């Protein structure tokens, strides 16, 4: 099932709420395709290089031992390994639906269907002077009887700044896109940063676009890739695990400016 997001009567994104996917792909609601106002696609889903990359979504590889990212799980001293540990993030009910704003309740489930976290998510779209803005907000609530630990390949021992997991955007680009912040440029310098925003400028089908990500949480880091594939993640556990105490919450709100052409946020 897919619903749409619109800006000024123009559909800019489809939201796949209940995807029919192999459990190993980390089934979860995701936005795809997301387009500029001129219609250029700026997300990719089910790409051959990482089939479990699903447009723009919330995904974490280690949720108290459950893989809610998809693909192989990084195991300390063993590397990436196929495990029977895949869960899913499932839509429960709509709380609000309008063309430019969607709110729903979700359950983060382990492989047996037990609830790990309950989420209330808001996804909105609004016009800006140079394009449109995707607003993506969530509140995760843990069970009353136990702590939930969010981890990543980095916290499980993988080197190389692979602390991904959180709000993740898999972009589409003809060539490796340019990535930068206010103070750094290039994947090696931008990955792991805590700057207020990250810019990705690329082209799809020969049409240039710019994405500007903001709203990094206090303990989050930017996970950024441009060479192997184009992607940006506001990562929960880039260096250390993130803990949700019994009955506690973890909330975030991210904005992505989606624009045609190449723009400079400093002007």
Backbone as CSV, one residue per row, in Angstrom:
resi,resn,N_x,N_y,N_z,CA_x,CA_y,CA_z,C_x,C_y,C_z
1,UNK,0.841,-1.194,0.000,0.000,0.000,0.000,0.875,1.242,0.000
2,UNK,0.577,2.179,-0.902,1.328,3.424,-0.978,0.364,4.597,-0.910
3,UNK,0.745,5.615,-0.156,0.004,6.871,-0.131,0.952,7.947,-0.644
4,UNK,0.415,9.110,-0.963,1.242,10.142,-1.568,1.349,11.362,-0.672
5,UNK,2.429,12.106,-0.869,2.628,13.412,-0.259,2.628,14.450,-1.367
6,UNK,1.945,15.557,-1.139,1.824,16.580,-2.175,2.212,17.951,-1.637
7,UNK,2.704,18.777,-2.546,2.994,20.182,-2.262,2.271,21.009,-3.309
8,UNK,1.338,21.841,-2.870,0.587,22.662,-3.809,-0.134,21.865,-4.859
9,UNK,-0.652,20.694,-4.483,-1.377,19.847,-5.413,-0.490,18.984,-6.293
10,UNK,0.818,19.072,-6.128,1.760,18.298,-6.932,2.339,17.162,-6.095
11,UNK,2.227,15.925,-6.538,2.757,14.784,-5.807,4.280,14.809,-5.861
12,UNK,4.916,14.804,-4.684,6.378,14.852,-4.628,6.976,13.580,-4.049
13,UNK,6.150,12.721,-3.442,6.681,11.488,-2.865,5.568,10.471,-2.698
14,UNK,5.957,9.206,-2.817,5.074,8.106,-2.474,5.603,7.446,-1.205
15,UNK,4.693,7.107,-0.313,5.041,6.490,0.957,4.505,5.064,0.940
16,UNK,5.420,4.108,0.849,5.051,2.693,0.814,4.906,2.235,2.265
17,UNK,3.682,2.026,2.696,3.404,1.834,4.122,3.564,0.383,4.549
18,UNK,3.116,-0.540,3.719,3.168,-1.964,4.076,3.806,-2.749,2.926
19,UNK,5.118,-2.640,2.751,5.772,-3.305,1.622,5.776,-4.827,1.769
20,UNK,5.607,-5.501,0.652,5.660,-6.962,0.606,7.078,-7.359,0.209
21,UNK,7.934,-7.534,1.202,9.350,-7.769,0.957,9.835,-9.005,1.698
22,UNK,10.890,-9.596,1.166,11.597,-10.667,1.860,12.047,-10.158,3.225
23,UNK,11.919,-10.979,4.253,12.306,-10.572,5.609,13.752,-10.119,5.674
24,UNK,14.613,-10.657,4.816,16.034,-10.293,4.835,16.285,-8.883,4.324
25,UNK,15.258,-8.248,3.722,15.403,-6.866,3.251,14.949,-5.852,4.298
26,UNK,14.591,-6.312,5.496,14.180,-5.384,6.548,12.893,-4.661,6.217
27,UNK,11.765,-5.365,6.031,10.516,-4.698,5.658,10.164,-3.556,6.616
28,UNK,9.827,-2.408,6.046,9.527,-1.215,6.826,8.902,-0.178,5.903
29,UNK,8.114,0.739,6.426,7.600,1.817,5.581,8.741,2.672,5.033
30,UNK,8.603,3.116,3.781,9.653,3.936,3.192,9.073,4.870,2.137
31,UNK,9.787,5.956,1.916,9.423,6.942,0.905,10.190,6.660,-0.380
32,UNK,9.454,6.383,-1.459,10.074,6.177,-2.774,8.975,6.014,-3.806
33,UNK,9.089,6.682,-4.938,10.125,7.670,-5.243,9.824,9.024,-4.604
34,UNK,10.891,9.701,-4.213,10.827,11.107,-3.833,11.355,11.891,-5.029
35,UNK,10.667,12.990,-5.379,11.043,13.753,-6.568,11.168,15.237,-6.254
36,UNK,11.956,15.914,-7.071,11.980,17.379,-7.026,10.670,17.907,-7.600
37,UNK,10.462,19.213,-7.476,9.252,19.798,-8.038,9.184,19.654,-9.560
38,UNK,10.359,19.548,-10.199,10.393,19.354,-11.649,10.264,17.883,-12.039
39,UNK,10.210,16.992,-11.039,10.001,15.577,-11.315,11.234,14.705,-11.329
40,UNK,12.392,15.239,-10.972,13.613,14.434,-10.944,13.601,13.508,-9.733
41,UNK,13.781,12.192,-9.926,13.806,11.269,-8.785,15.095,11.438,-7.983
42,UNK,14.988,11.452,-6.661,16.167,11.653,-5.807,16.308,10.553,-4.756
43,UNK,15.528,9.484,-4.872,15.706,8.306,-4.019,15.848,7.074,-4.894
44,UNK,16.449,6.041,-4.295,16.572,4.734,-4.939,16.024,3.699,-3.965
45,UNK,15.493,2.612,-4.485,14.980,1.544,-3.633,15.297,0.201,-4.264
46,UNK,15.649,-0.771,-3.431,16.002,-2.117,-3.857,17.118,-2.123,-4.906
47,UNK,18.154,-1.280,-4.743,19.248,-1.273,-5.728,20.052,-2.572,-5.652
48,UNK,20.666,-2.932,-6.753,21.396,-4.200,-6.804,22.541,-4.251,-5.799
49,UNK,23.190,-3.100,-5.545,24.355,-3.137,-4.658,23.983,-3.357,-3.191
50,UNK,22.824,-2.856,-2.780,22.323,-3.039,-1.416,20.793,-3.121,-1.517
51,UNK,20.288,-4.308,-1.733,18.870,-4.479,-2.041,17.980,-3.975,-0.906
52,UNK,18.490,-3.972,0.312,17.708,-3.579,1.480,17.682,-2.069,1.691
53,UNK,18.323,-1.295,0.841,18.209,0.162,0.892,16.867,0.550,0.283
54,UNK,16.032,1.207,1.084,14.659,1.486,0.676,14.377,2.980,0.739
55,UNK,14.708,3.694,-0.315,14.391,5.108,-0.403,14.801,5.868,0.836
56,UNK,13.854,6.572,1.457,14.086,7.266,2.721,13.276,6.549,3.790
57,UNK,13.959,6.100,4.848,13.271,5.302,5.861,13.994,5.428,7.193
58,UNK,13.374,4.891,8.225,13.993,4.768,9.532,14.365,3.309,9.693
59,UNK,15.644,3.029,9.924,16.119,1.648,9.964,17.374,1.562,10.833
60,UNK,17.474,0.481,11.618,18.612,0.273,12.515,19.029,-1.187,12.420
61,UNK,20.339,-1.435,12.287,20.777,-2.809,12.085,20.753,-3.662,13.345
62,UNK,20.906,-3.064,14.516,20.924,-3.836,15.753,19.999,-3.182,16.775
63,UNK,18.824,-3.782,16.963,17.863,-3.308,17.962,17.728,-4.430,18.992
64,UNK,18.567,-4.364,20.010,18.620,-5.428,21.020,18.718,-6.802,20.368
65,UNK,19.593,-6.905,19.349,19.845,-8.178,18.695,18.988,-8.472,17.480
66,UNK,18.057,-7.588,17.126,17.218,-7.770,15.947,17.689,-6.835,14.840
67,UNK,17.814,-7.374,13.633,18.235,-6.597,12.468,17.004,-5.965,11.831
68,UNK,16.883,-4.645,11.956,15.791,-3.905,11.335,16.315,-2.970,10.249
69,UNK,17.433,-3.345,9.661,18.039,-2.629,8.536,17.947,-3.463,7.276
70,UNK,18.139,-4.761,7.433,18.167,-5.670,6.299,19.586,-6.055,5.941
71,UNK,19.720,-7.104,5.151,21.041,-7.585,4.759,21.712,-8.383,5.856
72,UNK,23.011,-8.590,5.699,23.778,-9.349,6.686,24.019,-8.506,7.934
73,UNK,24.186,-9.179,9.041,24.443,-8.524,10.321,25.943,-8.537,10.594
74,UNK,26.484,-7.415,11.059,27.904,-7.383,11.388,28.110,-8.017,12.759
75,UNK,28.932,-9.064,12.789,29.222,-9.806,14.016,30.678,-9.557,14.401
76,UNK,30.905,-9.166,15.629,32.265,-8.885,16.106,33.174,-10.096,15.870
77,UNK,34.357,-9.829,15.320,35.390,-10.837,15.044,34.999,-11.832,13.946
78,UNK,33.846,-11.630,13.318,33.435,-12.529,12.241,33.070,-11.777,10.965
79,UNK,32.703,-10.494,11.084,32.310,-9.706,9.931,30.832,-9.876,9.601
80,UNK,30.455,-9.458,8.396,29.058,-9.541,7.993,28.645,-10.999,7.798
81,UNK,27.546,-11.373,8.425,27.103,-12.763,8.468,25.589,-12.824,8.305
82,UNK,25.131,-13.765,7.499,23.682,-13.968,7.402,23.192,-14.662,8.657
83,UNK,22.270,-14.007,9.358,21.673,-14.557,10.570,20.155,-14.562,10.436
84,UNK,19.531,-15.428,11.193,18.069,-15.452,11.239,17.609,-14.486,12.326
85,UNK,17.867,-13.204,12.091,17.609,-12.198,13.126,16.819,-11.000,12.594
86,UNK,16.191,-11.163,11.438,15.518,-10.035,10.816,14.098,-9.849,11.353
87,UNK,13.800,-8.619,11.768,12.451,-8.262,12.160,11.830,-7.360,11.117
88,UNK,10.824,-6.611,11.517,10.175,-5.687,10.594,9.567,-4.527,11.379
89,UNK,9.379,-3.418,10.701,8.695,-2.262,11.278,7.340,-2.196,10.597
90,UNK,6.273,-2.320,11.394,4.941,-2.522,10.844,4.000,-1.365,11.170
91,UNK,3.279,-0.927,10.164,2.212,0.062,10.349,1.108,-0.535,11.212
92,UNK,0.618,0.235,12.193,-0.457,-0.215,13.071,-1.755,0.529,12.775
93,UNK,-1.692,1.863,12.778,-2.897,2.641,12.532,-2.542,4.056,12.122
94,UNK,-3.435,4.654,11.340,-3.301,6.053,10.981,-3.851,6.926,12.106
95,UNK,-3.124,7.992,12.402,-3.573,8.976,13.378,-3.999,10.275,12.703
96,UNK,-3.480,10.503,11.499,-3.815,11.726,10.758,-3.394,11.529,9.310
97,UNK,-4.247,11.928,8.376,-3.903,11.813,6.955,-4.427,13.027,6.200
98,UNK,-3.509,13.772,5.624,-3.822,14.859,4.711,-2.824,14.773,3.556
99,UNK,-3.073,15.455,2.447,-2.156,15.367,1.309,-0.724,15.775,1.637
100,UNK,-0.553,16.702,2.596,0.794,17.176,2.923,1.270,16.753,4.310
101,UNK,0.517,15.881,4.993,0.930,15.470,6.341,0.322,14.107,6.682
102,UNK,1.187,13.191,7.107,0.780,11.848,7.496,1.311,11.552,8.882
103,UNK,0.463,11.000,9.743,0.888,10.604,11.083,0.365,9.196,11.328
104,UNK,1.244,8.293,11.781,0.763,6.943,12.086,1.578,6.313,13.211
105,UNK,0.995,5.243,13.741,1.633,4.462,14.797,2.221,3.202,14.168
106,UNK,3.415,2.830,14.649,4.099,1.653,14.128,4.626,0.813,15.274
107,UNK,4.871,-0.465,14.990,5.543,-1.349,15.929,6.844,-1.858,15.310
108,UNK,7.918,-1.768,16.086,9.184,-2.379,15.699,9.183,-3.794,16.276
109,UNK,9.218,-4.796,15.406,9.006,-6.175,15.813,10.258,-7.024,15.623
110,UNK,10.485,-7.965,16.535,11.582,-8.913,16.347,11.117,-10.045,15.437
111,UNK,11.965,-11.025,15.211,11.659,-12.087,14.248,10.443,-12.923,14.648
112,UNK,10.083,-12.924,15.949,8.927,-13.690,16.416,7.642,-12.871,16.400
113,UNK,7.756,-11.572,16.100,6.596,-10.701,16.124,6.396,-9.970,17.433
114,UNK,7.314,-10.147,18.382,7.221,-9.426,19.657,7.606,-7.966,19.454
115,UNK,6.940,-7.066,20.175,7.161,-5.632,20.021,8.406,-5.194,20.773
116,UNK,9.343,-4.596,20.050,10.549,-4.028,20.643,10.346,-2.561,21.009
117,UNK,9.758,-1.804,20.093,9.507,-0.378,20.278,8.176,-0.020,19.637
118,UNK,7.509,0.972,20.195,6.331,1.564,19.574,6.721,2.957,19.079
119,UNK,6.316,3.272,17.871,6.700,4.550,17.265,5.468,5.331,16.830
120,UNK,5.503,6.627,17.034,4.568,7.549,16.381,5.398,8.387,15.415
121,UNK,5.029,8.356,14.139,5.810,9.003,13.079,4.957,10.037,12.346
122,UNK,5.577,11.170,12.057,4.935,12.219,11.263,5.789,12.502,10.042
123,UNK,5.164,12.488,8.876,5.853,12.775,7.617,5.088,13.886,6.922
124,UNK,5.783,14.987,6.626,5.110,16.123,6.019,5.886,16.710,4.862
125,UNK,5.209,17.516,4.059,5.835,18.178,2.915,5.349,19.619,2.850
126,UNK,6.284,20.539,2.614,5.925,21.951,2.514,6.794,22.625,1.464
127,UNK,6.281,23.679,0.894,7.004,24.396,-0.151,8.051,25.317,0.452
128,UNK,9.146,25.513,-0.254,10.170,26.468,0.161,10.494,27.375,-1.016
129,UNK,11.368,28.352,-0.780,11.696,29.303,-1.840,12.440,28.651,-3.001
130,UNK,13.174,27.567,-2.704,14.001,26.958,-3.746,13.612,25.520,-4.057
131,UNK,12.508,25.049,-3.535,12.099,23.669,-3.762,10.994,23.296,-2.786
132,UNK,11.175,22.158,-2.125,10.237,21.764,-1.078,10.995,21.056,0.028
133,UNK,10.363,20.929,1.194,11.019,20.365,2.368,10.233,19.160,2.871
134,UNK,10.940,18.050,3.037,10.382,16.872,3.697,10.657,16.979,5.183
135,UNK,9.624,16.837,5.973,9.740,16.836,7.435,9.475,15.413,7.914
136,UNK,10.415,14.851,8.680,10.317,13.459,9.123,10.577,13.427,10.625
137,UNK,9.531,13.164,11.413,9.647,13.189,12.871,9.170,11.868,13.447
138,UNK,9.753,11.481,14.576,9.393,10.198,15.195,9.624,10.264,16.703
139,UNK,8.841,9.503,17.420,9.060,9.251,18.837,8.984,7.754,19.053
140,UNK,10.089,7.181,19.522,10.171,5.753,19.819,9.992,5.558,21.323
141,UNK,9.126,4.646,21.708,8.871,4.370,23.116,9.194,2.913,23.414
142,UNK,10.002,2.702,24.458,10.400,1.364,24.827,9.370,0.666,25.695
143,UNK,9.465,-0.654,25.798,8.560,-1.399,26.677,8.838,-1.072,28.138
144,UNK,7.820,-1.240,28.974,7.939,-0.862,30.378,8.880,-1.767,31.155
145,UNK,9.110,-2.989,30.662,9.808,-3.978,31.466,11.272,-4.202,31.107
146,UNK,11.803,-3.507,30.072,13.202,-3.768,29.718,13.784,-2.625,28.903
147,UNK,15.105,-2.549,28.932,15.840,-1.566,28.143,16.002,-2.076,26.713
148,UNK,15.953,-1.162,25.747,16.231,-1.489,24.352,17.519,-0.784,23.955
149,UNK,18.429,-1.527,23.332,19.732,-0.995,22.956,19.835,-0.932,21.442
150,UNK,20.127,0.263,20.922,20.301,0.469,19.488,21.790,0.488,19.169
151,UNK,22.196,-0.373,18.240,23.600,-0.451,17.866,23.790,-0.369,16.368
152,UNK,25.038,-0.505,15.942,25.394,-0.390,14.532,26.576,-1.313,14.257
153,UNK,26.945,-1.505,13.001,28.176,-2.256,12.734,29.382,-1.664,13.459
154,UNK,29.448,-0.345,13.567,30.580,0.282,14.267,30.608,-0.112,15.735
155,UNK,29.467,-0.079,16.412,29.455,-0.440,17.833,29.664,-1.939,18.021
156,UNK,29.489,-2.719,16.941,29.747,-4.154,17.003,31.119,-4.528,16.457
157,UNK,31.972,-3.506,16.253,33.365,-3.795,15.940,33.835,-3.499,14.548
158,UNK,32.966,-3.027,13.659,33.438,-2.751,12.304,34.158,-1.414,12.254
159,UNK,35.353,-1.364,11.668,36.073,-0.090,11.523,35.581,0.674,10.305
160,UNK,36.117,1.877,10.110,35.853,2.631,8.890,34.666,3.552,8.945
161,UNK,34.220,3.924,10.145,33.120,4.887,10.250,31.791,4.360,9.774
162,UNK,31.525,3.059,10.008,30.284,2.443,9.532,29.225,2.426,10.633
163,UNK,28.980,3.591,11.233,28.024,3.668,12.331,26.618,3.967,11.884
164,UNK,26.179,3.360,10.788,24.880,3.709,10.225,23.712,3.106,11.015
165,UNK,22.547,3.715,10.808,21.316,3.289,11.453,20.586,4.479,12.034
166,UNK,19.388,4.750,11.544,18.600,5.918,11.924,17.796,6.349,10.715
167,UNK,17.573,7.644,10.556,16.896,8.144,9.367,17.886,8.109,8.205
168,UNK,17.615,7.241,7.237,18.561,6.979,6.146,17.915,7.274,4.802
169,UNK,18.666,7.981,3.969,18.214,8.370,2.632,19.149,7.755,1.612
170,UNK,18.655,6.803,0.828,19.433,6.255,-0.276,19.085,7.061,-1.524
171,UNK,20.064,7.816,-1.987,19.853,8.675,-3.142,20.117,7.915,-4.438
172,UNK,19.805,8.554,-5.545,20.128,8.037,-6.865,20.969,9.093,-7.559
173,UNK,22.029,8.668,-8.243,22.925,9.638,-8.882,23.624,8.998,-10.074
174,UNK,23.762,9.782,-11.145,24.452,9.298,-12.334,25.930,9.037,-12.046
175,UNK,26.532,9.922,-11.274,27.931,9.821,-10.877,28.014,10.083,-9.374
176,UNK,29.136,9.735,-8.723,29.240,10.039,-7.293,28.941,11.510,-7.014
177,UNK,27.989,11.798,-6.145,27.606,13.186,-5.894,28.612,13.905,-5.018
178,UNK,28.568,15.217,-5.033,29.368,16.029,-4.120,28.664,16.077,-2.770
179,UNK,29.450,15.980,-1.693,28.892,16.078,-0.342,29.742,17.061,0.452
180,UNK,29.057,17.880,1.266,29.796,18.828,2.079,28.940,19.327,3.226
181,UNK,29.598,19.930,4.188,28.963,20.658,5.276,29.466,22.088,5.209
182,UNK,29.143,22.896,6.212,29.656,24.268,6.238,31.160,24.297,6.378
183,UNK,31.742,23.250,7.012,33.174,23.290,7.289,33.994,22.192,6.672
184,UNK,33.391,21.288,5.905,34.142,20.164,5.351,33.551,19.755,4.007
185,UNK,34.374,19.089,3.200,33.940,18.660,1.876,34.494,17.283,1.588
186,UNK,33.687,16.429,0.943,34.109,15.091,0.583,33.687,14.064,1.617
187,UNK,33.458,12.849,1.141,32.955,11.786,2.011,33.835,11.547,3.232
188,UNK,35.130,11.485,3.048,36.031,11.164,4.148,35.942,12.181,5.276
189,UNK,35.741,13.444,4.929,35.677,14.499,5.953,34.272,14.693,6.513
190,UNK,33.269,14.441,5.712,31.894,14.688,6.137,31.352,13.533,6.972
191,UNK,31.736,12.296,6.632,31.249,11.133,7.373,31.685,11.208,8.839
192,UNK,30.720,11.070,9.732,31.005,11.123,11.162,30.918,12.507,11.767
193,UNK,30.632,13.518,10.956,30.583,14.882,11.470,29.289,15.125,12.240
194,UNK,29.277,16.226,12.971,28.080,16.643,13.717,27.677,18.065,13.321
195,UNK,27.977,18.447,12.096,27.623,19.772,11.588,26.102,19.922,11.512
196,UNK,25.594,21.150,11.508,24.138,21.346,11.467,23.467,20.819,10.205
197,UNK,24.201,20.791,9.094,23.593,20.301,7.866,24.626,19.590,6.992
198,UNK,24.106,18.733,6.112,24.903,18.058,5.085,24.229,18.294,3.749
199,UNK,25.027,18.676,2.762,24.528,18.897,1.409,25.014,17.785,0.495
200,UNK,24.100,17.265,-0.326,24.461,16.316,-1.382,23.960,16.890,-2.699
201,UNK,24.864,17.064,-3.645,24.512,17.601,-4.958,24.893,16.587,-6.027
202,UNK,23.903,16.142,-6.778,24.152,15.140,-7.806,23.276,15.383,-9.015
203,UNK,23.153,14.349,-9.838,22.298,14.422,-11.017,21.673,13.056,-11.245
204,UNK,20.437,13.059,-11.694,19.732,11.822,-12.025,19.152,11.971,-13.423
205,UNK,19.546,11.084,-14.315,19.107,11.218,-15.703,19.577,12.503,-16.344
206,UNK,20.733,12.984,-15.901,21.292,14.213,-16.450,20.714,15.486,-15.864
207,UNK,19.793,15.366,-14.919,19.164,16.544,-14.320,19.718,16.782,-12.919
208,UNK,20.342,17.919,-12.675,20.973,18.173,-11.381,19.943,18.417,-10.284
209,UNK,20.329,18.020,-9.073,19.494,18.248,-7.900,20.390,18.534,-6.700
210,UNK,19.801,19.090,-5.669,20.492,19.315,-4.402,19.594,18.851,-3.262
211,UNK,20.189,18.143,-2.314,19.517,17.731,-1.080,20.281,18.328,0.086
212,UNK,19.570,18.938,1.034,20.212,19.464,2.238,19.511,18.870,3.448
213,UNK,20.271,18.111,4.238,19.753,17.395,5.397,20.073,18.186,6.664
214,UNK,19.102,18.299,7.558,19.327,18.981,8.830,18.503,18.289,9.915
215,UNK,18.679,18.761,11.157,17.934,18.185,12.270,18.665,17.071,12.989
216,UNK,19.986,17.084,12.955,20.758,16.056,13.636,20.498,16.116,15.144
217,UNK,20.250,14.955,15.752,20.012,14.896,17.192,21.276,15.159,17.990
218,UNK,21.116,15.426,19.274,22.242,15.817,20.133,23.358,14.781,20.149
219,UNK,23.022,13.504,20.149,24.034,12.453,20.198,24.214,11.743,18.859
220,UNK,23.612,12.288,17.796,23.717,11.680,16.472,24.971,12.159,15.747
221,UNK,25.338,11.415,14.713,26.384,11.809,13.772,25.859,11.578,12.355
222,UNK,26.421,12.316,11.417,26.086,12.072,10.020,26.891,10.883,9.504
223,UNK,26.202,9.908,8.949,26.840,8.837,8.185,26.623,9.169,6.716
224,UNK,27.709,9.296,5.960,27.613,9.778,4.583,28.442,8.882,3.666
225,UNK,27.834,8.503,2.543,28.532,7.776,1.500,28.278,8.461,0.163
226,UNK,29.322,8.551,-0.676,29.151,9.087,-2.021,29.870,8.245,-3.067
227,UNK,30.928,7.540,-2.686,31.699,6.761,-3.646,31.080,5.408,-3.943
228,UNK,30.922,4.576,-2.899,30.339,3.251,-3.093,28.882,3.340,-3.532
229,UNK,28.161,4.260,-2.923,26.773,4.546,-3.266,26.436,5.905,-2.666
230,UNK,25.379,6.579,-3.122,25.014,7.867,-2.555,24.000,7.700,-1.418
231,UNK,24.377,8.107,-0.204,23.456,7.975,0.916,23.830,8.861,2.084
232,UNK,22.825,9.284,2.842,23.020,10.103,4.039,22.130,9.550,5.140
233,UNK,22.707,9.441,6.350,21.967,8.915,7.492,22.249,9.776,8.719
234,UNK,21.194,10.129,9.447,21.345,10.723,10.777,21.433,9.554,11.743
235,UNK,22.654,9.180,12.106,22.914,7.900,12.752,22.802,7.971,14.267
236,UNK,22.024,7.038,14.845,21.821,6.963,16.287,23.072,6.512,17.041
237,UNK,23.779,5.547,16.473,24.842,4.856,17.225,26.120,4.828,16.398
238,UNK,26.603,6.003,16.036,27.780,6.076,15.171,29.036,5.609,15.893
239,UNK,29.159,5.958,17.166,30.336,5.568,17.956,29.976,4.722,19.171
240,UNK,28.830,4.984,19.758,28.390,4.284,20.975,26.939,3.862,20.811
241,UNK,26.550,2.791,21.493,25.164,2.356,21.444,24.273,3.429,22.050
242,UNK,23.028,3.434,21.618,22.017,4.335,22.163,21.021,3.485,22.953
243,UNK,20.749,3.890,24.181,19.878,3.107,25.066,18.533,3.798,25.259
244,UNK,17.467,3.028,25.129,16.123,3.499,25.448,15.730,2.802,26.752
245,UNK,15.652,3.535,27.864,15.362,2.898,29.145,13.946,2.347,29.186
246,UNK,13.640,1.464,30.133,12.285,0.917,30.229,11.242,2.024,30.269
247,UNK,10.309,1.974,29.338,9.263,2.990,29.252,9.721,4.343,28.754
248,UNK,10.992,4.460,28.398,11.558,5.731,27.944,11.318,5.977,26.468
249,UNK,11.732,7.165,26.013,11.506,7.536,24.625,12.785,8.042,23.976
250,UNK,12.808,7.967,22.671,13.850,8.558,21.839,13.135,9.262,20.700
251,UNK,13.329,10.562,20.593,12.609,11.349,19.586,13.589,12.064,18.679
252,UNK,13.167,12.299,17.443,13.980,13.045,16.491,13.110,13.722,15.458
253,UNK,13.672,14.737,14.833,12.963,15.437,13.757,13.993,15.915,12.735
254,UNK,13.832,15.491,11.506,14.778,15.815,10.446,14.063,16.513,9.301
255,UNK,14.775,17.405,8.644,14.243,18.096,7.477,15.189,17.875,6.305
256,UNK,14.626,17.662,5.138,15.420,17.504,3.919,14.874,18.479,2.873
257,UNK,15.713,19.425,2.486,15.364,20.320,1.392,15.637,19.594,0.084
258,UNK,14.631,19.544,-0.774,14.734,18.869,-2.072,14.605,19.941,-3.146
259,UNK,15.675,20.145,-3.910,15.682,21.253,-4.858,16.209,20.812,-6.218
260,UNK,15.686,21.434,-7.263,16.240,21.263,-8.601,17.490,22.124,-8.736
261,UNK,18.445,21.645,-9.538,19.662,22.409,-9.778,20.633,22.334,-8.617
262,UNK,21.642,23.155,-8.696,22.685,23.226,-7.665,22.493,24.517,-6.895
263,UNK,22.332,24.418,-5.582,22.135,25.600,-4.762,23.196,25.643,-3.672
264,UNK,23.393,26.811,-3.113,24.396,27.028,-2.071,23.682,27.512,-0.813
265,UNK,23.653,26.726,0.263,22.925,27.145,1.473,23.531,28.325,2.199
266,UNK,24.749,28.694,1.837,25.387,29.828,2.502,24.964,31.174,1.907
267,UNK,24.163,31.123,0.842,23.713,32.365,0.194,22.209,32.527,0.345
